[in-house]
């Protein structure tokens, strides 16, 4: 009986975390659309506040030219834009390369103390009303700044999350195939979150805030984008989501490189849950608490553990009932799990092979993500996750 209770608890948690919440959210948003008329967007092209495009870079010489040229080509008045780079710790010539563009304002220190320290330091040089944060190895859509600015016409919006797009190839390795599918799903859920109430966090590839709302963040912070954006939401502002403001990024070179990212993100997720535990108070934060718990907290904590524990309890139930070959729900469910793990093993075998059948990598990538989430949790609690990290290599 204990095994059965745990089995159903874990199954319910998994279904809710990875599918149930999104479907429930979809239904509520559909109902909201029926009840409320869609508000007309009153924003015009005349709304043009000053904007700072803020880039933190560590040894990014291979991406400097493409990032600068992309930044300078964006559709927004150049006289209203500040291009600010913070290159702390870079010793590969990145600061010197940037001197070729007088439009770029560079602030460099030889010490490497982590991205969050560089961001805290760099914000002091911002002279604009809006800060748009972006990574060096991403390419922004031409109208991204305009799309972001349009959202800030609403005074209730304190942060705008852009969309992360993985540039997929016709034949990607498992990293690219899995990552691309994951971000398409994640973008869909984020859009629903924002339409209901507020997006739950932002991604560092592209997000923006009102400069006046920035508060210095602990230098050892691992997920700067989530901490900054969610603390703004905690103040009562909305995090808007603008899918037309997008940042394109190549997929990880392989699963070994993707593992670095996933472990770090998982460690940062646990850190975020601890530092923002007050957000789980629905009496103070209302719908945002439910969204945060369902979309992020479960995935960062209980869901990864549940994925592997449910197999253990499923085996115990079948073993206790001696029903290995009997047609029962538990037996069928066990064999379905084992088959999916078999597909994950097939994906593991072909992980660095370039195949057209991307769907083959989905079970493997799903197991891979959750396994590394557990590794990230362990690393965080052991105190082994450094605030300065080795960049993951991207495919070209």
WOBELZI-V482851 format. One record per residue. N is the residue number from 1. PHI is phi in radians with two decimals (* if undefined). D_LAST is the distance of its C-alpha to the last C-alpha in Angstrom with 1 decimal. Layout:
n = [N:N]
phi = [PHI:PHI]
d_last = [D_LAST:D_LAST]
This chain:
n = [1:2:3:4:5:6:7:8:9:10:11:12:13:14:15:16:17:18:19:20:21:22:23:24:25:26:27:28:29:30:31:32:33:34:35:36:37:38:39:40:41:42:43:44:45:46:47:48:49:50:51:52:53:54:55:56:57:58:59:60:61:62:63:64:65:66:67:68:69:70:71:72:73:74:75:76:77:78:79:80:81:82:83:84:85:86:87:88:89:90:91:92:93:94:95:96:97:98:99:100:101:102:103:104:105:106:107:108:109:110:111:112:113:114:115:116:117:118:119:120:121:122:123:124:125:126:127:128:129:130:131:132:133:134:135:136:137:138:139:140:141:142:143:144:145:146:147:148:149:150:151:152:153:154:155:156:157:158:159:160:161:162:163:164:165:166:167:168:169:170:171:172:173:174:175:176:177:178:179:180:181:182:183:184:185:186:187:188:189:190:191:192:193:194:195:196:197:198:199:200:201:202:203:204:205:206:207:208:209:210:211:212:213:214:215:216:217:218:219:220:221:222:223:224:225:226:227:228:229:230:231:232:233:234:235:236:237:238:239:240:241:242:243:244:245:246:247:248:249:250:251:252:253:254:255:256:257:258:259:260:261:262:263:264:265:266:267:268:269:270:271:272:273:274:275:276:277:278:279:280:281:282:283:284:285:286:287:288:289:290:291:292:293:294:295:296:297:298:299:300:301:302:303:304:305:306:307:308:309:310:311:312:313:314:315:316:317:318:319:320:321:322:323:324:325:326:327:328:329:330:331:332:333:334:335:336:337:338:339:340:341:342:343:344:345:346:347:348:349:350:351:352:353:354:355:356:357:358:359:360:361:362:363:364:365:366:367:368:369:370:371:372:373:374:375:376:377:378:379:380:381:382:383:384:385:386:387:388:389:390:391:392:393:394:395:396]
phi = [*:-1.09:-1.07:-1.15:-1.08:-1.12:-1.01:-1.23:-1.12:-1.15:-1.12:-1.07:-1.12:-1.12:-1.09:-1.17:-1.14:-1.79:-2.49:-1.04:-1.08:-1.11:-1.19:-1.11:-1.07:-1.03:-1.14:-1.15:-1.15:-1.04:-1.12:-1.08:-1.12:-1.25:-1.40:-1.83:-1.33:-1.17:-1.27:-1.31:-1.38:-1.53:-1.27:-2.06:-1.16:-1.32:-1.40:-2.41:-1.22:-1.27:-2.30:-1.91:-1.55:-1.83:-2.18:-1.78:-2.37:-2.27:0.87:-2.02:-1.01:-1.25:-1.99:-1.00:-1.06:-1.14:-1.22:-1.13:-1.08:-1.12:-1.08:-1.26:-1.65:-1.13:-1.37:-2.88:-0.98:-1.12:-1.25:-1.88:-2.08:-2.00:-1.82:-2.10:-2.08:-2.03:-2.08:-0.95:1.51:-1.16:-2.25:-1.84:1.67:-0.96:-1.06:-1.21:-1.06:-1.18:-1.15:-1.22:-2.08:-1.11:-1.26:-1.55:-1.67:-1.97:-2.17:-2.24:-2.27:-1.20:-1.30:-1.81:-2.16:1.74:-1.11:-1.15:-1.11:-1.13:-1.17:-1.01:-1.22:-1.21:-1.06:-1.12:-1.69:-1.28:-2.03:-1.87:-1.32:-2.13:-1.89:-1.90:-1.56:-2.65:-1.51:-1.17:-1.60:-2.04:-1.95:-1.57:-1.09:-0.99:-1.73:-1.01:-1.12:-1.09:-1.13:-1.16:-1.03:-1.01:-1.16:-1.31:-1.11:-1.44:-1.12:-1.41:-1.53:-1.88:-2.56:-2.20:-1.66:-1.48:-1.73:-1.64:-2.09:-1.56:-1.33:-1.65:-1.85:-1.05:-2.29:-1.70:-1.30:-0.99:-1.02:-1.19:-1.10:-1.17:-1.12:-1.10:-1.12:-1.03:-1.27:-1.16:-1.14:-1.08:-1.15:-1.10:-1.14:-1.11:-1.10:-1.16:-0.96:-1.16:-1.22:-1.27:-2.67:-2.76:-1.13:-1.82:1.59:-2.46:-1.87:-1.14:-1.05:-2.88:-2.69:-2.41:-2.43:-1.26:-0.96:-1.13:-1.61:-1.26:-2.16:-0.97:-1.87:-0.91:-1.06:-1.55:-1.15:-1.60:-1.96:-1.04:-1.08:-1.23:-1.09:-1.09:-1.19:-1.25:-1.20:-1.21:-1.10:-1.13:-1.43:1.85:-1.56:-1.54:-1.77:-1.40:-2.14:-2.12:-1.12:-1.45:-1.69:-2.27:-2.13:-1.64:-2.49:-1.22:-1.20:-1.03:-1.03:-2.78:-1.21:-1.12:-1.25:-1.14:-1.04:-0.99:-1.16:-1.14:-1.14:-1.11:-1.09:-1.13:-1.07:-1.17:-1.10:-1.10:-1.04:-1.12:-1.04:-1.20:-1.31:-1.97:-1.07:-1.12:-1.19:-1.49:-1.63:-1.18:-1.22:-1.76:-1.92:1.03:-1.03:-1.01:-1.08:-1.11:-1.08:-1.09:-1.11:-1.29:-1.50:-2.06:-1.04:-1.07:-1.21:-1.48:-2.22:-1.32:-1.05:-1.03:-1.15:-1.11:-0.98:-1.55:-1.21:-1.13:-1.14:-1.08:-1.22:-1.11:-1.11:-1.06:-1.11:-1.15:-1.15:-1.13:-1.57:0.90:-2.02:-1.05:-2.01:-1.58:-1.33:-2.29:-1.03:-1.12:-1.17:-1.07:-1.12:-1.10:-1.22:-1.13:-1.04:-1.10:-1.14:-1.16:-1.18:-1.11:-1.09:-1.11:-1.14:-1.10:-1.09:-1.09:-1.11:-1.72:-0.99:-1.88:-1.50:-1.66:-2.11:-1.45:-1.49:-1.13:-1.05:-1.10:-1.52:-1.08:-1.04:-1.13:-1.12:-1.11:-1.13:-1.02:-1.08:-1.25:-1.13:-1.30:-1.13:-1.16:-1.04:-1.12:-1.06:-1.08:-1.10:-1.13:-1.21:-1.47:1.26:-1.80:-1.54:-1.35:-1.29:-1.71:-2.14:-1.47:-1.08:-1.40:-1.32:-1.93:-1.21:-2.13]
d_last = [52.9:50.8:48.0:48.3:48.3:45.1:43.4:44.1:43.2:39.8:39.2:40.2:38.0:34.9:35.6:36.3:33.2:30.6:32.4:35.9:35.1:32.7:35.4:38.2:36.3:35.7:39.5:40.6:38.4:39.8:43.3:42.7:41.7:45.0:47.0:45.5:44.9:41.5:41.8:41.2:38.6:40.7:37.9:37.9:35.8:38.5:37.3:35.2:35.4:33.9:30.3:28.5:24.7:24.3:21.2:21.4:19.1:19.1:17.5:14.7:15.1:11.4:11.5:15.2:15.3:13.1:15.0:18.3:18.1:17.2:20.1:22.6:22.0:22.9:26.0:28.5:31.3:30.1:33.5:33.1:29.8:29.3:25.9:26.1:23.8:24.9:23.3:25.6:25.0:22.2:23.1:20.1:21.4:19.8:23.4:24.3:21.3:22.3:25.8:24.6:24.9:28.5:27.8:25.8:28.1:26.9:28.6:27.9:29.6:29.0:29.6:26.9:28.5:25.8:24.2:27.4:29.6:27.4:27.6:31.4:31.9:29.8:31.5:34.7:33.4:32.7:35.1:34.0:35.2:31.9:28.9:25.5:23.2:19.4:16.5:14.7:11.1:12.3:13.3:16.9:18.7:21.2:24.3:23.1:25.7:28.4:27.8:28.0:31.0:32.8:32.8:34.5:37.4:38.6:40.3:39.8:36.0:35.0:31.2:28.7:25.7:22.7:20.5:17.2:15.0:12.0:9.8:10.6:9.9:13.1:12.7:11.0:12.1:14.9:13.0:11.2:14.4:16.7:15.2:15.0:18.6:19.8:18.8:20.4:23.5:23.5:23.3:26.3:28.3:27.6:28.8:32.0:32.6:32.5:34.8:37.3:37.5:34.4:30.8:30.6:28.3:25.1:21.5:20.4:17.5:20.3:24.1:27.2:30.7:34.0:34.3:37.8:36.7:34.5:36.2:35.2:33.4:34.0:31.7:30.9:29.4:26.2:25.4:26.3:25.2:27.6:30.4:30.5:30.3:32.7:35.2:35.4:36.0:38.7:40.5:41.0:38.3:36.0:32.2:31.3:28.2:26.6:24.1:23.8:22.7:19.1:16.0:12.6:10.0:6.8:8.5:9.3:7.9:11.4:14.9:15.9:13.5:14.6:18.1:18.1:17.6:20.1:22.7:22.6:22.8:25.7:27.5:27.1:28.4:31.6:32.0:31.8:34.4:36.7:36.5:36.7:39.3:41.6:39.4:40.7:44.2:44.7:48.0:46.3:42.9:43.8:41.1:38.3:39.5:39.2:35.7:34.5:36.1:35.0:31.3:30.4:33.2:33.6:29.9:29.8:33.0:35.1:32.8:30.7:34.0:35.6:33.1:34.1:37.7:38.5:37.9:40.4:43.1:42.6:43.4:46.3:47.8:47.6:48.9:51.8:52.7:52.4:50.7:48.0:49.1:50.8:49.4:48.8:46.1:45.2:44.9:42.8:40.5:40.2:39.2:36.7:35.1:35.1:33.6:30.7:30.2:30.3:27.5:25.6:26.3:25.1:21.8:21.8:22.5:19.6:17.2:14.5:15.5:13.6:16.5:17.5:20.1:18.3:21.7:22.2:19.9:21.9:24.8:22.7:20.4:23.7:25.4:22.5:22.5:26.3:26.5:24.3:26.3:29.4:27.8:27.0:30.6:32.0:29.9:31.1:34.7:34.6:33.4:30.5:27.7:27.1:26.5:24.1:21.1:18.3:15.0:12.7:9.4:6.4:3.8:0.0]
